[in-house]
Amino acid sequence: MKNSIFFSALFSFISLAAFAQNREIGTRAQNSTSLSCPASLSADIVGETLLCDAASAFDFSKYKIALEPGVSQYNWTLPQGMTIRSGQGSNRIFVEIDYSFTNGYITVSGQTACGTTTAKSIYVDVVPAAPKFDTYEQTVQADATYEYAVEQINGVNYVWTAPYGAVILAGQGTATVKIKFSQSFTGGDVEVYAENACAVGASESLTIAVGPSMLSDDNNTVMLNDGTENQQSQLNETDRTNNDRTVASTEMAELAHSNVYNYPNPVIGSTRFHVSLGNNYSNTESIHINIFDIKGQLVKTILSTDNNGQGTFNTETWNAADESGNPLSAGVYFYNITAQDNNGNINTIAAKSNISIR
C-alpha cells in the first residue's frame, strides 16, 4: 500500500515536471517563431549609386545588406544591363555591368519561415545628378574672392562656369572652386555640372548680384583696376566703329552654356567653339570670338563664317595660341562674342563660359 502511494506521488511529480517543461518549450518555440518572421528588412542596401567613372566603368560592383535575424535567404533583382555573378541568395552580391545599362533599381527581399519580407531598393545610374550648392555667396564685391562648393559625388569631374567679369582661380574639376569678381562684373550666373566617362549631368546655376560699391556714382561706367574703361562698357555703346564706318550696335542677352561653349574644356592642346544664336539671328554672316586673359587684355580673336542658316556657328580648331602664335599660359580666360549680320548690324554677346587652359 505504501509503495503504491509512493509510486503514485512520483508519477504525479514527473507528469507535472514534464508539463512544465513542455510549456516552456512551447513558449520558446512560439517566441522563436515570432522572431523568425520579420515583416521587412531593417537595413538599407549599401553600394555604389553612380556606376561610371574613368577607373571602374562597366566593371564589377558589390552590393550588400546587413544580416536580418530570421531571414534564411535573400532574393535580389537587378535592372537591365546588370548581371549577378555571385552571391544570389546571400546578403552580398557581386554584379557585372555592361554597356546596355542606363539606370534602374536594385532590390532585395528576405525569405523567412513565414514568407517574404517587403523589399529594399537602391537607385543606380550612369548619369551624374545635378549638383546642389553647399557653400555660396550671392551678393559680391569688387576684387573679392569667394568660395563656391557643391555636394561631392564620387567618380565625377565638376565643370564650373563663371559669369563675364569673374574668373575661377582654383578648383576647376573639383567640388569646390574659388572665384574672383573683378571691377567689370555686373551680375550673372555661376554654373556647374558633373561629368564622368559615360555622360554629362544636368547643370545647376546660381545667380550672383552686384554689391552697391561695385558701380560708380556718375554714369554707371564700370572701370578696371588700371582706370581704363571696361571692354563690356565699350560693347554697350550706341554706335560702334568697324572698318572705318559706323554701324548700329545692340546688346544681346547672355546665352546659356548649352548655346555658347568650347569643347574640350579644360583645353589640352586645342579646342573648338560652338555658338548657337537661334533662328532670330539666322542672317548673321560672321562672328568674332574675343578671348581675354585674367587682366582683361585681348589675346586672341577667332573668326567664324560657318553659319548653317539657323544662327549656329562651329569654329575651326584653335590651338590655344595668341595672335602671334605663341601658346597661352595655363590658366583661366574669358571671352565674349560679336555677331555681324548682312546689314552691318553688330550684336554683342556675353558668353557665360570661361576657358581653362592646362
VOGU-3710 file (C-alpha; in Angstrom, 3 decimals, decimal comma):
1> mknsiffsal> 0,000/0,000/0,000  2,800/2,381/0,956  4,632/1,523/-2,274  1,538/2,224/-4,303  1,138/5,645/-2,720  4,822/6,379/-3,264  4,768/5,463/-6,968  1,552/7,397/-7,480  3,065/10,521/-5,982  6,268/10,054/-8,036
11> fsfislaafa> 4,244/9,681/-11,229  2,296/12,841/-10,467  5,530/14,767/-9,862  7,051/13,527/-13,094  3,892/14,442/-15,013  3,858/17,951/-13,553  7,544/18,422/-14,396  7,018/17,209/-17,942  4,047/19,526/-18,364  6,073/22,495/-17,144
21> qnreigtraq> 8,951/21,573/-19,418  6,680/21,168/-22,441  5,053/24,510/-21,665  8,457/26,199/-21,523  9,487/24,571/-24,801  6,240/25,653/-26,410  6,735/29,211/-25,195  10,285/29,260/-26,535  9,096/27,838/-29,839  6,365/30,460/-30,065
31> nstslscpas> 8,845/33,256/-29,323  11,280/31,722/-31,790  8,630/31,649/-34,483  7,797/35,334/-33,979  11,484/36,292/-34,141  11,935/34,292/-37,333  9,310/36,203/-39,291  10,336/39,852/-39,726  7,927/41,723/-41,989  10,646/43,848/-43,543
41> lsadivgetl> 14,403/44,268/-43,777  15,583/46,875/-41,298  18,873/47,841/-43,018  19,448/49,651/-46,331  21,355/48,361/-49,340  24,962/49,580/-49,438  26,833/50,065/-52,734  27,773/52,486/-55,493  24,910/54,529/-56,934  26,923/56,119/-59,797
51> lcdaasafdf> 28,312/53,317/-61,893  30,559/55,048/-64,398  33,937/56,627/-63,764  37,288/56,533/-65,503  38,705/53,903/-63,163  35,948/51,305/-62,923  33,430/51,939/-65,688  31,496/48,809/-66,583  33,354/46,574/-64,161  32,205/44,585/-61,141
61> skykialepg> 30,360/46,246/-58,261  29,419/44,909/-54,848  26,098/45,407/-53,068  25,202/44,173/-49,613  22,645/44,454/-46,859  23,089/43,694/-43,157  22,019/40,246/-41,997  18,495/40,160/-40,607  17,605/37,647/-37,830  15,118/35,118/-39,125
71> vsqynwtlpq> 15,952/35,614/-42,812  17,199/32,404/-44,398  17,664/33,670/-47,956  17,995/36,977/-49,808  16,368/37,402/-53,209  17,996/40,086/-55,435  16,610/41,608/-58,644  18,555/43,879/-60,991  17,760/46,305/-63,849  18,621/45,534/-67,467
81> gmtirsgqgs> 22,346/45,638/-68,176  23,345/44,215/-64,770  24,083/40,562/-64,031  24,695/38,805/-60,707  27,967/36,912/-60,974  27,924/35,555/-57,409  26,012/35,859/-54,155  22,370/35,335/-55,135  20,612/34,033/-52,005  23,100/35,679/-49,652
91> nrifveidys> 23,182/39,184/-48,226  26,058/40,186/-50,545  26,243/40,055/-54,348  28,835/40,853/-56,996  27,337/42,491/-60,087  28,711/42,840/-63,623  27,664/45,941/-65,573  27,625/46,052/-69,371  27,130/48,834/-71,900  23,371/48,334/-72,163
101> ftngyitvsg> 22,879/49,562/-68,606  21,399/53,036/-68,211  19,686/53,235/-64,825  17,241/51,432/-62,549  16,640/49,962/-59,103  18,463/47,117/-57,363  16,025/45,435/-54,953  16,297/42,696/-52,343  13,769/40,885/-50,154  14,224/38,269/-47,439
111> qtacgtttak> 12,797/34,759/-47,200  11,597/33,745/-43,716  9,740/30,823/-42,179  6,520/32,790/-42,665  7,036/34,072/-46,200  8,766/37,000/-47,922  9,612/40,378/-46,421  8,955/43,688/-48,131  11,787/44,723/-50,466  14,534/47,306/-50,063
121> siyvdvvpaa> 15,745/49,269/-53,103  18,626/51,462/-54,215  18,628/53,602/-57,388  21,700/53,349/-59,614  22,603/55,435/-62,669  25,443/56,280/-65,052  24,489/59,965/-65,418  25,599/62,217/-62,545  22,839/64,092/-60,787  22,680/67,896/-60,948
131> pkfdtyeqtv> 24,970/69,285/-58,228  23,500/71,028/-55,196  25,209/74,147/-53,840  26,511/73,813/-50,285  28,656/76,949/-49,932  27,972/80,152/-51,828  27,599/83,944/-51,751  25,028/85,619/-53,997  25,999/89,267/-53,397  29,640/90,041/-54,137
141> qadatyeyav> 32,036/92,988/-54,092  34,745/94,146/-56,497  38,153/92,468/-56,426  36,954/89,946/-53,861  37,296/86,175/-53,975  34,531/83,836/-52,855  34,284/80,088/-52,406  31,545/78,072/-54,085  31,024/74,391/-53,304  28,567/71,640/-54,188
151> eqingvnyvw> 27,879/68,285/-52,607  30,615/65,816/-53,504  29,684/62,938/-55,808  32,312/60,229/-56,112  33,672/59,378/-59,543  32,868/62,636/-61,352  34,621/65,726/-62,665  32,967/69,084/-61,979  32,906/71,688/-64,746  32,394/75,242/-63,478
161> tapygavila> 31,492/78,344/-65,455  31,954/81,826/-64,056  29,976/84,812/-65,414  31,555/87,555/-67,539  33,898/89,636/-65,389  34,696/86,798/-62,981  37,433/84,174/-63,128  37,914/80,787/-61,494  41,196/80,962/-59,597  41,313/77,384/-58,295
171> gqgtatvkik> 39,332/74,187/-58,063  38,147/73,596/-61,653  37,290/69,909/-61,891  36,563/69,579/-58,166  33,503/70,164/-55,969  34,901/73,454/-54,609  36,169/76,492/-56,519  37,403/79,970/-55,700  36,020/82,703/-57,943  37,314/86,275/-58,125
181> fsqsftggdv> 34,927/89,020/-59,241  36,622/91,944/-60,984  35,543/95,556/-61,440  33,985/94,536/-64,748  31,470/92,163/-63,184  27,878/93,406/-63,458  25,940/90,292/-62,472  25,402/86,818/-63,851  25,238/83,128/-63,059  27,763/80,694/-61,642
191> evyaenacav> 27,079/77,322/-63,251  28,337/73,817/-62,523  27,664/70,349/-63,820  29,149/66,911/-63,165  30,520/64,613/-65,863  32,066/61,170/-65,958  33,332/58,822/-68,662  29,757/57,943/-69,664  27,667/61,088/-69,561  27,273/64,757/-68,672
201> gasesltiav> 24,786/65,545/-65,939  22,320/68,408/-65,737  23,758/71,773/-64,715  22,861/73,855/-61,710  23,140/77,654/-61,691  23,307/80,331/-59,016  22,506/83,964/-59,806  25,081/86,404/-58,431  24,181/90,035/-57,762  26,499/93,045/-57,615
211> gpsmlsddnn> 27,123/94,811/-54,334  26,359/98,580/-54,350  30,015/99,597/-54,141  30,901/97,976/-57,479  29,266/100,645/-59,658  30,461/104,244/-59,936  28,203/107,148/-58,973  28,273/109,119/-62,235  27,281/107,219/-65,358  27,434/103,591/-64,217
221> tvmlndgten> 30,609/103,035/-66,233  32,489/100,052/-64,827  36,237/100,649/-64,508  39,117/98,198/-64,393  41,866/98,458/-61,779  44,142/100,380/-64,167  41,460/103,045/-64,769  40,685/102,060/-68,355  37,105/101,622/-69,440  35,939/98,022/-69,317
231> qqsqlnetdr> 35,509/96,058/-72,549  31,893/95,356/-71,565  31,159/99,109/-71,431  32,745/99,585/-74,827  30,496/96,915/-76,294  27,404/98,691/-74,931  27,974/101,833/-76,996  25,079/103,139/-79,076  27,389/103,404/-82,080  30,447/101,340/-82,880
241> tnndrtvast> 33,152/101,998/-85,473  34,108/98,979/-87,548  36,438/99,060/-90,556  36,277/102,896/-90,695  32,490/103,005/-90,748  29,872/103,412/-88,059  27,237/100,711/-87,641  24,326/100,294/-85,268  25,054/98,145/-82,228  22,667/96,436/-79,836
251> emaelahsnv> 23,259/94,325/-76,740  22,129/90,713/-76,855  21,169/88,927/-73,629  23,581/86,339/-72,305  23,153/82,924/-73,848  23,051/79,739/-71,821  26,102/77,498/-71,518  24,456/74,960/-73,820  24,329/77,608/-76,591  27,839/79,023/-76,272
261> ynypnpvigs> 30,686/76,743/-75,264  34,005/75,276/-76,308  34,944/71,609/-76,246  37,006/70,174/-74,774  37,210/72,457/-71,759  39,636/72,422/-69,956  41,784/72,787/-73,079  44,756/70,499/-73,508  46,338/71,369/-76,847  43,309/72,538/-78,829
271> trfhvslgnn> 39,575/73,208/-78,698  36,602/74,245/-80,888  33,795/76,708/-80,198  30,081/76,197/-80,723  27,794/79,246/-80,861  24,044/78,894/-81,382  22,284/82,269/-81,708  18,895/80,875/-82,747  16,617/81,467/-85,705  16,229/85,171/-84,882
281> ysntesihin> 19,868/85,596/-85,942  19,829/83,334/-88,991  21,048/86,238/-91,162  24,260/86,594/-89,143  27,167/86,490/-91,576  30,059/86,148/-89,149  31,044/86,082/-85,530  34,218/87,053/-83,709  35,128/85,234/-80,502  37,236/87,645/-78,427
291> ifdikgqlvk> 39,358/85,941/-75,785  40,725/87,880/-72,791  43,211/86,998/-70,084  42,661/87,486/-66,374  43,834/91,124/-66,669  41,206/91,900/-69,288  43,689/92,080/-72,161  42,562/90,789/-75,557  44,822/87,873/-76,507  43,047/86,267/-79,441
301> tilstdnngq> 40,145/86,851/-81,841  38,683/83,888/-83,703  36,570/84,499/-86,827  33,871/82,110/-87,996  31,612/82,403/-91,039  30,251/78,868/-90,757  26,571/79,743/-90,370  24,246/76,831/-91,083  21,314/79,174/-91,787  19,956/78,918/-88,237
311> gtfntetwna> 22,401/81,183/-86,461  24,703/78,318/-85,468  28,480/78,550/-85,858  31,204/75,980/-85,271  34,747/77,284/-85,430  37,844/75,624/-86,769  40,147/74,042/-84,205  42,003/76,637/-82,119  45,430/75,614/-80,806  45,230/77,773/-77,638
321> adesgnplsa> 47,738/80,297/-79,021  47,615/84,101/-79,060  47,502/86,363/-82,128  51,265/85,927/-82,620  51,035/82,142/-82,495  52,555/81,860/-79,035  50,941/79,218/-76,775  48,915/80,805/-73,996  49,978/80,146/-70,434  47,969/77,718/-68,333
331> gvyfynitaq> 45,125/79,468/-66,566  41,579/80,727/-66,922  40,460/83,009/-69,782  37,076/84,537/-70,552  35,514/85,630/-73,802  32,670/87,453/-75,481  31,277/87,304/-78,999  30,409/89,924/-81,610  27,975/88,886/-84,327  27,547/90,895/-87,552
341> dnngnintia> 24,585/90,435/-89,895  24,294/91,220/-93,612  23,039/94,755/-92,851  26,185/95,666/-90,940  24,490/95,477/-87,531  26,701/94,220/-84,739  25,345/92,375/-81,707  27,450/91,654/-78,644  27,096/88,521/-76,579  28,421/87,996/-73,079
351> aksnisir> 29,404/84,324/-73,006  28,565/82,550/-69,770  31,523/80,200/-70,153  35,186/80,523/-69,257  38,105/78,766/-70,919  40,539/76,801/-68,792  43,887/76,061/-70,427  46,170/73,436/-68,957
//
